[in-house]
């Protein structure tokens, strides 16, 4: 019964533990932050193994530290006049690139550079494979009036999922040159999605502004590479953003989880100053064929503040995030996260497996080894699921549940064993009828008292009790009434001694009391008190009637009455005999 109750209590405790985890927002946030770290670790291991290869058709024109120094030296200011970008585009277009994308925003027309701006706008009108970016935010309308954007920049979304994009809904926009907006629809947003720890693991596919959806720059570039003309998209009930026959899984905030190909510098980097030199006819080391390439322009110089922290590195240029995003679209390589319900189910299954092993295996070492192996196997499964299936299986929740199951089951198992040991010990040392200690226990304790008294030069006493005329009582009232009286006398003895005194059934109707650290006078006084209490008590018989019984008692003390347990028992027994001969109902 106790075993069943313990396991039931364990299950209840486990349910309470699970409820506490999934209802505590702060705890969930903490666990999710740990889970994010396991994602980073898995990504790093895959990168080190070289299991993922970056697309060689993606090249980055970097405004790096060298380029920034070159620009300040040649032009004396940053940002560059826009006609320089126009000249670069015209130079690149001669080599027929697949796409040219600017991970930078051409905001506000410079009054002194109107002609330069017009030159850039003309290039956007001239070519249909040039892409640029803008950004949404939540700045106050008092600072910047929210602009009205043309319909051509939006996409239609049929949302069949539970996603509401509340975290990706913005109230304002940092717009770019109106001439560019009017010239092309190849404008995408470059908003990012950072986790609570500041690490960028995912990116929005679309964001909301004035109830309209605006696509990510990388999505537009990726669609161009795939030859897709799609402007209407469906998000299915499983949170998959559908591009033709491809699906991009969207996380709970509506962002796509990226697969990372390597640290900063994974893609081909060309300093932009070399391109400027080539356009200007200056001598340069540039020797690169841009034919059929996706060319991304972006800042990598630390002073220009477009550095991110991602799973594959603490310092990662924003333009390379865009390149990684496009690479994911081309490879259809986005990470899919397992639904929370499946995670809970896996956690419970692993916890039940661990609990089953711990409850059945006697060896603590063997049980620990099996449980450790089960956790390790699950971790390996989660790693290979991400490596080969792009599937993010949570590690943290299952491990927390398994550790809790292991610990709690061991505690329950220990309690059950302790209970069983107590019961076995009680059966081995207790008399079943009177619930007093039995004769074997009495012999062990009196020998122990002799040894302790000798060691500490102290005394102890022994009282042996016999119920007067008990055989005649049994013959008169029956053995069931005799057993009832034995039990009641035993309880009377226990109630009239100290908690440190040891009350035992000596044999038949005889009982004994070992009184540690007790001299003869105190023992005699205790014996007399017990004798009087028994004599004055009414004992209920088996048939419900009541009667009186008396007892005779013999007292001995160590070391006055002997140097061994046998001597002390014989002395008490002799005095009990004297009490009987002298008329009973007295202390010998």
ZIGINOR-V610540 format. One line per field, one symbol per residue. ss: DSSP state (@ for helix, = for strand, . for the rest). burial: + if it has 9 or more other ideal C-beta (glycine too) atoms within 8 Angstrom, else -. Layout:
ss->???
burial->???
//
This chain:
ss->.@@@@@@@@@@@@@@@@@@@@@@.@@@@@@@@@@@@@@@@@@@@@@@@@........======.@@@@@@@@@@@......@@@@@@@@@@@@.....====........@@@@@@@@@@@@@@@@...========.............@@@======......@@@==.===...@@@@@@...===...==.....=====.====..=====@@@@@@@@@@.....====....====..=====....===..........====@@@@@@@@..............======..@@@..====..=====@@@@@@@@@@@@@@...===..@@@@@@@@@@@@@@@@@@@@@...@@@@@@@@@@@@@@@@@@@@@@@@@@.==...@@@@@@@@@@@@@@@@@@@@@@@@@@@@@@@@@@=......=.@@@@@@@@@@@@@@@@@@...========..@@@@@@@@.@@@@@@@@@@@@@@@@@......======..======....@@@@@@@@@@@@@@@@@..==.....==...========......@@@@@@@@@@@@@@@@@.....=.
burial->-----++-++--++--++-++-----+++-++++++-+++-++++++----+-++-+++++++++-++-+++---------++++++++++++---++++++++++---+--++-+++++++++--+-++++++++--+-+----+--+---+++-+---+-+-+--+++-++++++-+++--+-++++++++-+---+++++++++++--+++++++++++++++------++++--+++++----++++-++++++++++---++-+++++++++++------+---+--+++++++++--+-+++++++---+++++++++++++++---+++-+----++-+++-++++++-+++-+----+++-++--++--++-+++-+++--+++++++++++++-+++-+++-++-++--+---------+++--+-++++-+++-+++-++-++-----++++++++++-+--++--+---++++++++++-+++-++---++++++---+++++++-+-+-+++-++++++-+++-+-+-++------+++++++++++-++--+-++++++++++++++---+++++
//
